[in-house]
Amino acid sequence: MVLRDPLRGLARRRARWLAVTAVGLAGFVVFVVAVAVYRLTAADPVFDRGDISGLIVVFAVSLGFAGLGGLRLRVLARRIRDTASENGFGGWLPAPSAADDDRRIDFGAETGRLRRTTRRAAALVLVWVALFTGGLAGMSLLDEAAGELLATGDRVPGVVLSVYDPGKGTPSMRVRFGSRTAKIVRDSGHHYHVGEAVTVVVDPADPEHVRTTEEQNENQFVFGLCLVALLLGLAGAPVAAGAALGWRRRARAVGVTGWRVATVDVVPDRSIGGRKRPPPTIHVRYRDGTGIVLRAVLSTHGAKALADFTDRLAWVGGWGREMAVLFPQGPRRPGPYAVPAAAKTPRAASAFRRSRR
């Protein structure tokens, strides 16, 4: 018989508020990126009064959703912790026993290591944000340099010699001005034709640095680096923030519950075409005859390297989606190795046997 899970309703409410928070944060990120891209790419970036009002509304609504969701999540986290404690964490862990102790492992230190993992993940958020900021700043500097050249450069009449519109890559054209020719990157959207007259702007201090009055002709290598940095930072920061939040919740949960000894199997998912798909499933058998099925959480500290481990000694702590499995030895280095996990089902007297069929 499956043991009753008293926190299922709270977990559903938390999932809904997580969605609200995610929508708010996503809206804010899209807002920031859209404004930044417009300012960097528009020839004359100007916001009229109606645009400013709309931007203020989007900014306020997105931050409002994110802030309200964050507050509700904090309240629900306290309620989940209190309710789980009142019920002895029986939905996920058996009662503590002397068998949980092992002199080879300092469990207090391992719980502290979860907190250090949280701090490292939080530090990575700053790295990704710095990468995003650096990419954005680099694009802004390129735009400023192009604007300065337009304002201070020497203007020379020129003529279009050829126009390139590759299927992949950046459109460009070759322009002759005086006795020289130069390749100009096209980003204004204007359609040129051979023989068309253009005005070339030349940097007096660096004759190789040229543009036209319409085309900025930014350094594509530098622009590409800035774009990659911006996109990597934009993608990496939310992932690192989610990982930091997850490790923080797990560290708190394990700090409350402690660790329970168990025997585990790490089973890779071969549900599609026989291919292994991360993350694997962890089948847990406690010493009191009950068991629970966990799903390893995708992480750089995950269980993929432990796939196909069977009948392994481990310790389990936490509750619900904030659980961790502590192995006495890691896959690549000696010493305890903690894997983040989430419960797929409540603890049951025959959960493991059912999952093996």
N, C-alpha and C positions, 0 to 999 in steps of 0.2 A: 504494500500500500504506500502511495506517495505521501510524504510528509507535507502538511499544509504550508503554503507559502503566504505569510501574512502581508508581504510587501508588494504583491503583484500590482495592486491598484496604485500605490505610490510610484512604482517603477513606470507604469503607463503614463502617469501625470508628468514625471520627469522627462520621459521621451518626448511628450508634446511640448514642454517648455524648452527642451533642447532644440527642437525644430524651430520654435519661435526665435530663440537666440541666434541660431545659425542663419535664419532668414535676415534678421537684423544686421548681423555682421557682414553677410554677403552683400546686402544692399549698401552698406557703408563702404565696403571695399570697391564695389562697382562704381559707386559715386566718386570716390577719390581717383580711381584709375581713369574714369571717363573725363573728369575735369582736367587731370594732368595730361592725358593724350590730346585733348582739344587744345590746351594751352601750348603744347609743344608742336602740334602739326598744323594748326590753323594759321593762315598767312596773317590775319588780323584778328587775334582772339579778343572779342569784345562781348560782354554779357549785358543785355538790356535789362530793364527793370523786371519784366516778366520772367526772364530766365533766372535772375537772382532770387526772386520769390520762390520759383519752383525748386531751385537748388536748396534753398533753406528748408523747404518742406521735406524734401527727400532726406536731407541730412538729419533733421530733427526726428523724422519718423523712424529711420533706420537705427539711429542711436537709441531712440526710445524703446523700440522692440528689443534691442540687444541689452539695454540696461534693465528693463523690466524682466526679461528672461533670466538675466544673471541673478537678480534679487530673488526671484521665485526658486531658482535652482539652489541657492544657498539655504533657503528655508526648507525645501524638500530634502536637501542633503542632511540637515539636522534631524528632521523627522524620520528619515530612513535609518539613520544611525541609532536614534533612540528606540525606534520600534524593533530594529534588529536586535539590539541589546536586551530589550525586555523579553524577547522570545528566545534568547539564548543562541541566536544564529542557527537554530536547528534546521532551517531550510537548506543550509549549505554545509554546515560543519557539525560533527558530533561533539558531545561534551568533552572538555579537556580531560586528559588522563596522564599518568606517569609515563606511558609509552611514547608520548609526544617529545620528551626530552632526549637529547643526544649530545654527549659531551664533546663530540667532534665539531659541533657547530655552535657558534655564539649567536643565538637567535635574536638577541637585542641588537647586535651589530648588523645582522642581515636586514632587520627592519629599518635601521638607520641608513643602510645602503640604498633602500628604496627611496628614502628622502633625498639622498645625494643624486640619485638618478633623476628625480624630479627637478633638482636645481640644474643639472646638466641640460635637460631638455628645455628648461626655461632659458638657459643661456643660448641655446641654439635658436630660439625665437629671435633674440636680439641679433644674432648673426644674419638670419634671413631678412630681418627688417633692415639691417645695415646694407645688405646686398640690394634690396629693393630701392632704398633711398639713394645708394650710389648710382644705380642705373638711371633713376629719375634725374638725379643731379647731373649726370653725364650728358643726358639728352638735352637738359636745359642749357648746359654750357655750349654744346654744339649749336643750339638755336641762337644763343647770344653771340657766338662767334660769327655765324652767318649774318646776323643782323648788323654787327659792327662792320663787317666787310662791305655790306651794302651801303652803309653810311659813310665810310671813309675811303673805300677803294677807288681806283682810277677806272673810268668808264670808257670802254673801247667798242666801236661798232664791230659786229661779227656776223657770220652767216652759217647756217646749218649745213654741214656736209653730208651727214647720214643720221638716220634715226633707228634705234634698236628697241624692239618690243619683244623680248624673249618670253617664251611660255612660262619659264621659271626664272626668277631673279628680278633685278631692279631695272626698269626702263631707263634708257640713257640716250644720249646723242653726241655726235662729234661736231665741234664748232671750230671754225677758223676765224681768228682775229689777228689782223696784221700779218706777220710772217709765221705765226704760231698756230698750233691746233691744240685742243684739249677735249677730254671726255667729260661731259657734264651729266650728272645723275638727274633724272627727271622725277619730281614728286609733286608738281603743282596741278597735274591733271590736264594741262594744256596739250593739245595734239599738234605737234610740229610737222613740217614737211621740208624736204630738201630744198635749199635755196632761200628759206625764210630768214629774214633779218632779225638779229637779236642783239641785245646790249650786254657785253661781257664786262664784269667787274673784277679787276685785278688788284691783288694786294701789292702795294709798292714795295714792301719789305720782303715779300715772298712771292715772286711771279708765278710759282706753281700753284698757289692758292687762288683759285678763281671760282666764280659763280656767274650767273646771269641775274638780271633784275627780277626774274620770275622764279628761277630754280636756285635753291640754297646750296646744292652740290655738297652735302655733308660727307665726311669721311665714312664710307660704308662699313669699314672694318670696325672703327670705333663705335659707330652707331649700332652695329650688330652685337658687340660686346655689351653695350649698355642695355640693349633690348633683352639679351639673354639674362643679364643680371636682374633686370626688373621682373621678368617672367618667373625666374627661379625663386626670387624673393617672395613674389606674390603667391606662388604655389607652396613654397616650403614653410612660410611663417604659420599659416593655419594648421598644417600637419604637425609642426613642432609644438604649437600651442595646445593642440588636442592631446598630443603625447604627454606633455608636461601636466596637463590637467588630469589625465588618466592616472599617471604615476602618483600624483599628489593624492588623489582619492584612494588609490590602493594602499599607499603608505599609511594613510589615516585608518583605513579599514583594518589592515593587518595589525597596526598598533593597538587597536581595540580588541580584536579577536585572538591574537597570537597565532601560532602555527599548530596544525594537526598532522600527525604522521599518517601516511597512506602509501599504497602501492599503486603505481600509475602505468598506463600504456599511452604512448604518444602515437596516434594513428593518423597518417596522412590521408587527405581527402582524395579519393580516386573515383569520384562520382561521375566524371565526364571523360569518356573515352580512355579510361585507365590512366589519365595524366594526373600527376600530383599537383594539387592546388593548395597554396597557402591560404589561410593558416590551418594547421592540423587540429584534430580533436584530441582532447586529453580525457581518457577514461580513468576515473579515480575510485579506488576501493579503500574505504576506511577500515580500521581494525574492528569496529563494532558490527561489521557485516553490511553496512549501508554503502551506497556509492553515489556518485554524481558525474554527469558528463559536462565537461567544460570545452569551450572553444577558445583556443589560443588567440590572443589579440595580435594583429599585424604590428610588428615592432622590430627594431634592430636588435632587440634583446629577446627575440621570439623563440618559438619551439621548433621552427622548421629544421634547424640543424640537429634536433633530437628525434626526428621522424623515425618511426619503426622501433623506438625504445619500448620494450615490454617488461612487465614485472619489475619496474624500477622503484627504488625507495625514493620518496619525496615527502614534502610537507606542504600543506595547503592552508591558506589564510584568506581573510576577507569575506565578503558576501556579495551576492548578486552579480552585477557587472564589474565590481571592484574586487577581484580575486587575484591571487598570485600563487604560483606553484614553485617551490624552492627545491632544486635538485642539489644533491651533495657535491656533484662535480659538473662543471660546464663542458660544452662540446669541444672547446678549443683551448681552454686554460684550466688549471686546477683550481679548486675552491668552489664554494656554493654559487649557484646560478639561478636567478629568479626569472620566471616567465610570466608576463601579464596574461590574464585569462578572464573569461566571463562565463557565468553559468548558463548552459543551454536549458537545463531542467532543474527543478528542485531535487534535493537529496532524497533518495528512495532506497528501500531495502533491496531492490533488484535492478537498479538503474544500469549498472554495469553489464549485467547479464543480457538485458534487453538490447543494449547498444552493440553487443558482440554478434548478434544474430544476423 
